[in-house]
């Protein structure tokens, strides 16, 4: 995930660490669902 997106989410959530983690988990879950709908599974990047 690019750093620009992480910075935007951190700014939007007021720098709340726990909330940031939840948002990132939701984003990864949505990417997975989107991949299934499109017929491709995105590889996780670490």
NULOLUM-687612 format. One record per residue: x, y, z of N, C-alpha, C in turn; residue number from 1; residue in one letter. Coordinates in steps of 0.02 Angstrom, whole numbers, plus 32768, in hexadecimal, padded with zeros to 4 digits. Layout:
REM residues N
n.x,n.y,n.z,ca.x,ca.y,ca.z,c.x,c.y,c.z,k,r
X,Y,Z,X,Y,Z,X,Y,Z,NUM,A .
...
END
This chain:
REM residues 46
n.x,n.y,n.z,ca.x,ca.y,ca.z,c.x,c.y,c.z,k,r
802A,7FC6,8000,8000,8000,8000,802C,803D,8000,1,X .
801B,806E,7FD8,8047,80A8,7FD4,8042,80D5,8011,2,X .
8078,80F9,801C,807D,8122,8058,804E,815E,8056,3,X .
803E,8175,801A,8011,81AE,8014,7FCC,819D,8030,4,X .
7FB4,8161,8021,7F73,814B,803B,7F75,8144,8087,5,X .
7FAB,8128,80A1,7FB1,8120,80E9,7FB1,8164,810C,6,X .
7FD4,8194,80EF,7FD6,81D7,810D,7F91,81F8,810D,7,X .
7F6C,81EF,80D5,7F29,820C,80D1,7EFB,81ED,8105,8,X .
7F00,81AB,810E,7ED5,8189,813F,7EE7,819D,8186,9,X .
7F28,81A4,8194,7F3F,81B8,81D6,7F26,81FF,81E6,10,X .
7F28,822A,81B4,7F11,826F,81BE,7EC5,8270,81CA,11,X .
7EA1,8246,81A4,7E58,8244,81AA,7E41,8228,81ED,12,X .
7E68,81FA,8209,7E55,81DB,8248,7E75,81FD,8284,13,X .
7E95,8234,8278,7EB3,825B,82AF,7EEF,823A,82CF,14,X .
7F11,820F,82AA,7F4C,81EE,82C4,7F3E,81B9,82F9,15,X .
7EFF,81A4,82FF,7EEC,8170,832F,7F05,812C,8316,16,X .
7F37,810F,8339,7F58,80D2,8322,7F28,8098,831A,17,X .
7EFC,808C,834B,7ECE,8054,8347,7E9C,805C,830D,18,X .
7E85,8099,8305,7E56,80A7,82CE,7E79,809F,828B,19,X .
7EB8,80B6,8286,7EDE,80AD,8248,7EE4,8064,8235,20,X .
7EF3,803A,8268,7EF9,7FF2,825B,7EB8,7FD4,8241,21,X .
7E80,7FE8,825E,7E3F,7FCF,8248,7E31,7FE4,8200,22,X .
7E41,8023,81F1,7E35,803C,81AD,7E5F,8015,817B,23,X .
7E9F,8008,818C,7ECB,7FE3,815F,7EB3,7F9B,8156,24,X .
7E98,7F7C,818B,7E7D,7F39,8186,7E41,7F38,8158,25,X .
7E16,7F6A,815E,7DDC,7F6F,8133,7DF1,7F79,80EA,26,X .
7E24,7FA2,80E0,7E3D,7FAE,809C,7E56,7F6E,807D,27,X .
7E7E,7F46,80A4,7E98,7F07,808A,7E5F,7ED7,807B,28,X .
7E2D,7ED5,80A7,7DF4,7EA8,809C,7DCE,7EBD,805E,29,X .
7DC5,7EFD,8054,7DA1,7F15,8019,7DC7,7F05,7FDA,30,X .
7E0A,7F0D,7FDC,7E34,7EFC,7FA2,7E2B,7EB3,7F90,31,X .
7E27,7E88,7FC3,7E1E,7E41,7FB7,7DDA,7E33,7F97,32,X .
7DA6,7E52,7FB0,7D62,7E4A,7F94,7D60,7E64,7F4C,33,X .
7D7E,7E9E,7F42,7D80,7EBC,7F00,7DA4,7E8E,7ECF,34,X .
7DDB,7E6F,7EE6,7E00,7E40,7EBC,7DD6,7E04,7EA9,35,X .
7DAF,7DEB,7ED8,7D83,7DB2,7EC9,7D4E,7DC5,7E96,36,X .
7D33,7E01,7E9E,7D00,7E18,7E6F,7D1C,7E21,7E29,37,X .
7D5B,7E37,7E25,7D7B,7E42,7DE5,7D9B,7E03,7DC9,38,X .
7D9B,7DCD,7DF0,7DB6,7D8E,7DD9,7E01,7D87,7DE3,39,X .
7E1F,7DB7,7E06,7E66,7DB3,7E14,7E71,7DBF,7E5E,40,X .
7EA1,7D9E,7E7A,7EB1,7DA8,7EC1,7EF2,7DCF,7EC4,41,X .
7EF1,7E09,7EE4,7F2D,7E31,7EEB,7F5B,7E11,7F1E,42,X .
7F9B,7E11,7F10,7FCC,7DF6,7F3F,7FD7,7E29,7F76,43,X .
7FDE,7E10,7FB4,7FEC,7E3C,7FED,8033,7E55,7FE8,44,X .
803C,7E96,7FF4,807F,7EB3,7FF4,8091,7EC4,803B,45,X .
80CD,7EB3,804F,80E3,7EBF,8093,8111,7EF9,8095,46,X .
END
